[in-house]
Amino acid sequence: MADAESRPKMRRGLRVLLFASLALNLAVVGVGAGFVLRHPVPDRAPPPRGRDFVFPYTSAFSEEQRRELGRNLRQSFKHDRAQGGERPSFVDGYNAALDLLRAEPFDSAAFGATLEAQSARGEARQKAGQRLLVDYVATLDPEERRAYADRLEAEIAKIAEHAKRFRPKD
């Protein structure tokens, strides 16, 4: 009992300073971990997939053009749904995959078929988007199309510069 009373207490200011130091260290570690998790540095850039191919084309449009193209795309999807009746939600495919993954015995053929069906739906939507992109560009007058080509060239240059960072060094 005497030892506890005779030991001097840590000053309040020092306790606050130690706590602040710990909090700052944790914040620095969190920022560092967040950066690494958000911006991984692979040996090389992954190959473009699906939407990645269209990204430069849509990025090169002005904000208003992107909005107009998006409206056209949504109208096209609404029209397709109206023509074909009720289509399953894209989430339905994931739910079907979950059911198959939990089933015993596991049916790998059914799981593969579910993935193929999801892929086919995605490809169909991508093709519809590509058709709309072509149709939209066809409506641009020659000046607008040249300006679009210039912006597209700048987008491609940015992508090429970014890709250089991920090329393996010889």
N, C-alpha and C positions, 0 to 999 in steps of 0.2 A: 504494500500500500504506500509506503514511504517512497519507493522508487518512482511510482507513477506521479506522485505529487512533486518530487524534487526535480524531475526531468523538465527542462524548459519547453514550453509549447512553441510550435512553429508560428511565426508571425502571420497574421492574416494576409498581408501584402504578398508574402512569399508563397503562400498557398494559392492565391489568385494567379500569381505569375506562373507557377508550375502548371496549374490547370490550363491557363491560356496557351502555354507552350505545348502541352499535350494536344489541345484542340487544334492548334496550328499545324502540328506535325501530322495529325490525322487528316486534316483538310488537304495538305500537300500530297499525301499518299493517295487520297481519294481522287484528286485531280489527275495525278499521274496514271492511276489505274483506269480511270475513265477515258483518258486519251488513248491509252494502249488498246482498250477494248473497243473503242469507237473507230480508231484508225489503225487497224493491224497492218503490218508491213510484210506482205508475203514475198517470196522470192521473185515472183512475177505477177503481173496483173492477171486476174482470171479472164477467160475468154468471154466476149460479149454473149449474152443470152437474151432471148425473147424481147422484152421491152427495151433492153440496152441498145439494140440496133436502131430503134426508132428515136431514141432520146436526142441525138444531135439534130434530127429533122424537126422535132417539135420545139426544141430549145431555140432554134434559129428564127422562129416566128416571133412577131411582136406580141405583147401581152394580149391585145385585143384579138389578134388572129388566133392565138391559142385558145382564148375563151370561145370564139366562134367555132373553131374546130371541135372543141369539147362539147359544145351544144349540139353540133351536128352528129357527133358520135353517140351522145345520149339519146337523141331522137332516133337514130338508126337502131339502137338496141331496143328502144321502146317499140318501134315498128316491127322489128323481128319477133319480139315477144307477143305482140298482138296477132301476128300472122301464125305463129306456131303454138299458140295456147300457152298454158302454164309450163314454164321450164323449171327444172329443179334449181335451187339456190346453189351457188358454188360451195357453200358450207355443207350442203348435203353430201357432197363427195368426200369431204374430210370426215364427216360423221360416219359414213359407210366404211371408210378406212379404219376408223377407230373400232367399230364393231368387229371388223374382220381381224384386227390385231389382237383383240381380247378373246376371240372365239377359240375353242378347243374342239377338235384339232384345227390348227392353223391351215387355212386354204390359200396357199401362195398364188394359185392361178386366179382366184377371185380378187386377191389383193392387187395383183398385176393388172387385171382388167379394170379395176377401179382407178388405178393410176393412169392407165391409158385413156380412160374416159375423161378424166380431169384434164389430161394433156390435150386431148382432141378439142374439148370445149375452149381451152385457152388459146389453142391455135386458131380456132374458128373466129374468136373475138379479135385476135391479132390480125388475121386476114381482113376482117371487116374494117378494122382501123386503118390498115394499109390502103384499102380501096378508097376510103374516105379521104385519106391524105392525098392520094393521087388526084382524086376529083377536086379537092380544094385547091391544090396547086394549079390545076388546069384552069381554074377561074381567075387566077391572078393575071393582071395585065403584064406586058413584058418588063416594064420598069419595076413593078413590085416583085416579079420573079427574079430579076437580076439582083435587087436589094436582098431578097431572101437568100439567093445563092452566095452573096458576099457574107451574110451573117452565118450561113451554114459553113462556109470555108473557115471562118474564125472559130466556130465551135469545134470543127474537126482538128484545127491546129491546137486548140487547148487540150483536146483529148490525146492527141499524139504526144504533146509535151508531157502530159501526166503519165502516159504509158511508158515513156523513157525511164522514169524513175523506177519502174518495176522490172525492167529488162535485166536478165542475169548478167553479171559482169564477167568478162572473159579472163 
